[in-house]
Each structure stands twice: as C-alpha cells, then as structure tokens.
Amino acid sequence: MRRLGFSEAVDDALGQAMAADPRIILLGEDVQGLHAGLYGRFGGRRVRNTPISEAAFLGAAVAASMAGLRPVAEIMLVDFVGVAADALLNHAAKVEAFSGGRWRAPLVVRTACGGGYGDGGQHEQSLWGWLAHIPGLSVVVPSTPADAGGLMLASLGLGSPVVFMEHKLISSRWLDLLGSGGRKTVTYDIPSEGTRGSVPDVWEPLAIGEASVRRIGSDLTIVTLGVGVHRALQAAAALETQGISAGVVDLRSVSPLDQQTLRREVARTGRMLVVDEDYEGFGLSGEMAAAALEGGIAFKYARVCTQTTIPYGRHLEDAALPSVERIVRACRQLAGP
C-alpha cells in the first residue's frame, strides 16, 4: 500500500489505464501543465491542451468517443458545464438510447466542485443532483483517495458517459491552488482525513453504484457524499460524546444510486439526515427521502443542504453551506423525542 493525495490518486489510476489502453486520451485547458506526469509519460497526442472553450472541447470529446476513443475531458469547474451542456445533456447522454444501442459515448468528464473558500456562486456549486437528473449520465463523487482511483478506473471502463467530480477541499491539487494567489491568510474547512490516504499498488475498478457504510450507528443515519462524508464523521464523533450514535453512509455515486444500502441503514435506525452541499430544492436530499419511502420504510427525516445561491461574503457562505456545526445541530433535533 502507498499513501497518495486525492488528485495524485486519480492521476495514478488514470496513468495505469492509459498505459493499458491506447484509446484513452486526456484533453482540456492547461492539462499538460496540470498533469505534467501524464504529459511526460504519454506525450502531446494523448494529453492535449485545448482552447478555453468548454463547448468546443467537450463536443470534440463526445465525437471522439463515438469514433472509438475513450476521452477524459477535464472541465476545470463543474459550474462551467453549463457552457457545454448541449454536448453532455443532449448528445452524450442520449445517443445510445436514440440509436438503439448502435452508438455509444464512452467518455469521462472530470471536474471540480464545491465551495467553502470564497469564490462565490459561479465557481463553488456542486450540481451533482442536476447532472444525475439526466438519464444516460452516471455521476460519481468519491470521498477518499482510494475510492477516487478505483472509481476513475471503473468510469473509464463503463462504456457510457460519466461525470467524475472532485470536491476542492479534499483535492490535493486544488488545495495547492487555493493556497496561492493572495489567499494564504484564508482558512478553509478542510477535513482531517480525505486529502491523503492509503491506496493500492495496483488499481482495481470499484463498482459504480455501491455505497460504503463509513460508520455504524444505532440512533440515526447520516447519508452524504464527497467532503460531506468527512464532516459527517466529525459530527458523529462529537455526537457520541453527547450520547447519540450516528451512522454515516457514503453514497460514492449519485447515479446510479445504491438504494439497497440506503434502505437497509435507514430501516435499522429509523432516522435519516441527508447532508448535501448541492441545492436543497428538487435535488438529492428529496430523492433520498423518496427512495426510503418507496422501500416501505417508516422513518424520521431531516436535511442539511445549500438552500440558495452561494454568497460571496465568507461569513455568509459559511452560514449557507453544510458544516459540522449544522450537522450536529440537525442530528440532535432529529434524535430527540
């Protein structure tokens, strides 16, 4: 076993896959610099810088995937998917259904998501609920380096479009970027675990659509993903000192969704708190409630989500996004009589 940062783990798994499969290419803005190791190994034909036009290079990636390549298109921030939404939502996601399976678009869109560092609502959204709403797209949100590498390998082999999302506050590469450019005096709500961790010497695919139970609890179940997993674990440790036993389920992917694990854990405790940095309305938190109810489970329910456009002011942003304090408060209310 080795220890790698989150971003290094993704690149390591990607490098293993690229060495084994010459169809895999990486393209996007400044990828030759951001992934210098991959560029040095595989050269400019397979690690390709593109113009600053998400619509152009994601459209090219969709076409390349249909022609036989396995592109990884890197969009720097998930907010910018809006610029290229037509290629992803109207073409990549639908081509297999519309062609009766004769055409497929096996590509991975790798992108960063999440807030907590002061960039405002056009750069800090999560949007996994919006993307998972589209049939034909898989949406993956890992929380640890080991999961990130295994899920990247699985995404490359899936044969259909995958959006692979890295929360910036557990991404070692993003933390380096956020610590520069005059931000050295800014503090971030970075989890104690997540940015670095043990990873295998040789990567194996990790099944997409299988949640992980990170902590067993008897009083309530916290369901979350990405950086929310680490905040939920911190909250559960604090709650334990107050006599409340909270379990934590890491979804790992939004689409497909592991309803079996969700229902089993919620049925066991009878209480579910969804922690979701995406928007509350019409999103993942409501889908979790629906999945449990449709499974015939009677339970108490609450959620801690982002409810409005993420403010630019740090004190307002901190109040708007899920935090350990908000999770603890919601759990105490949920566990009450």
Secondary structure, DSSP 8 states (H G I E B T S, - for coil): -EEEEHHHHHHHHHHHHHHH-TTEEEEETTHHHHTHHHHHHH-TTTEEE--S-HHHHHHHHHHHHHTT-EEEEEEEEGGGGGGGHIIIIIIITTHHHHTTTS-----EEEEEE--SSS--TTTS---HHHHHTSTT-EEE---SHHHHHHHHHHHHHSSS-EEEEEEGGG-HHHHHHHTSTT-TT------SSSSEEEE-SS-----TT--EEEE--SSEEEEE-THHHHHHHHHHHHHHTTT--EEEEE--EEES--HHHHHHHHHHHSEEEEEEEEESTTSHHHHHHHHHHHTT---EEEEEEE-SS--SSHHHHHHHS--HHHHHHHHHHHH--
